[in-house]
């Protein structure tokens, strides 16, 4: 029997508002002051190009499950092109029940992980919510390099607003998406807050487009 998950209700459309150029530039400066490598792409196509140029051919790359990446065509470009050593392709070949340990280890510490975030504060803090937490360890520490592609509607004032955005907008959108593909819904089980990255291993590409949620 499928689990019954609490319905989070309708998404709060207030969190769909795009940021202007000035706010994008201030956010880049705030991220850089915290040790992140941050930049603004011209558009979605430019963001896609920047990601692919950052990945050496043949590199081990893990694609976090992300509507942003899917909308940009990055999921297919990396997992299906044959140009990279795709962690996701290997995960899909393993049985979820009998090979769970192998799946956890394989996805835990890739050379590269590409994903997104649910919110970035004006002060340069990155916030990511997850149901399983499968991508959070790699973002926080274990991946060699992290590339996050983030649409302009994900900029928020502070961490309180970031948490509201995840609960009131991202979760309802993901809940409906999961129902549309035949699952019971989704839940918010774990949240990662990244305040600083002294090593510079996290790169953030802001995009002046509405991508993902």
Order of alpha helices (4+ residues) and beta strands (2+ residues): alpha-beta-alpha-beta-alpha-alpha-beta-alpha-alpha-beta-beta-beta-beta-beta-alpha-alpha-beta-beta
